[in-house]
Amino acid sequence: MDKIVNIALQILPTSPKVHPYNLVDKAIEVIAASGLKYRVTPFETVMEGEYDKIMEIVKQAQQACYDAGADSLMTYIKIQSSKDSDVTIEDKMEKYE
């Protein structure tokens, strides 16, 4: 997969001591620091970039939640790719902005 893809990541952490929003914030910090193009939405964060790079960020985001106090995670990933062209956030969103 050498084209640009979009991957939507939703991490649902649980912890008896830390509010889930604070844990999700740690995952978003990892994504923001990655240099990838991304958009945070109410239910998931969409990233744009090379498949392998994004999947590495997914692992780092999960680890950040554990490091911040999560006991468990439910992680959901959606991937949009194309064999012939890049998939960009703008292609899908430009008519709404």
C-alpha positions in Angstrom: 0.0 0.0 0.0 2.0 2.9 -1.3 -0.9 5.4 -1.6 -2.2 7.9 0.9 -5.0 6.4 3.0 -7.5 7.7 5.5 -7.8 5.8 8.8 -10.4 6.6 11.4 -9.4 5.7 15.0 -11.7 5.4 17.9 -10.2 4.4 21.3 -12.7 3.7 24.1 -10.6 3.4 27.3 -11.8 2.3 30.7 -10.3 3.2 34.1 -11.7 3.3 37.6 -9.5 6.3 38.4 -9.1 8.4 35.2 -12.0 9.9 33.2 -12.1 8.5 29.7 -11.8 11.9 28.1 -8.5 12.5 29.8 -7.2 9.2 28.4 -8.5 9.9 24.9 -6.7 13.3 25.1 -3.4 11.4 25.5 -4.1 9.4 22.3 -4.9 12.7 20.5 -1.6 14.2 21.7 0.3 11.3 20.1 -1.6 11.9 16.8 -1.0 15.6 16.9 2.7 15.1 17.6 3.0 12.7 14.6 3.0 15.4 12.0 0.1 13.6 10.1 -2.8 15.5 8.8 -5.8 14.7 11.1 -9.2 15.7 12.2 -10.8 15.1 15.6 -14.5 14.5 15.5 -16.9 13.7 18.4 -16.6 9.9 17.9 -13.2 9.3 16.2 -10.1 10.9 14.8 -9.4 10.6 11.1 -5.8 10.5 10.0 -4.3 10.9 6.5 -1.0 9.4 5.5 0.9 6.3 4.6 -0.7 3.1 5.9 2.3 1.8 7.9 3.0 5.2 9.5 -0.6 5.5 10.6 -0.7 2.0 12.0 2.4 2.8 14.1 0.7 5.9 15.4 -2.3 3.7 16.3 -0.1 1.5 18.5 1.5 4.6 20.1 -1.9 6.1 20.8 -3.0 2.9 22.5 0.1 2.7 24.6 -0.3 6.4 25.6 -3.8 5.5 27.0 -2.3 2.6 29.0 0.5 4.8 30.3 -2.0 7.4 31.4 -4.0 4.8 33.5 -6.3 2.9 31.2 -7.1 -0.6 32.3 -8.5 -1.7 29.0 -9.2 -0.3 25.5 -11.8 -1.0 22.9 -10.2 0.2 19.6 -12.1 0.5 16.4 -10.3 1.3 13.1 -11.9 2.1 9.7 -9.6 2.3 6.6 -10.3 3.9 3.2 -7.8 3.2 0.5 -7.7 3.1 -3.3 -5.4 1.1 -5.5 -5.2 3.8 -8.1 -5.1 7.1 -6.2 -4.5 8.8 -2.8 -7.5 9.2 -0.4 -7.6 12.6 1.2 -9.7 14.2 3.8 -10.3 17.2 1.5 -11.7 15.0 -1.3 -14.5 14.0 1.1 -15.0 17.2 3.1 -14.4 20.1 0.7 -18.1 20.5 -0.3 -19.0 20.9 3.4 -16.5 23.5 4.4 
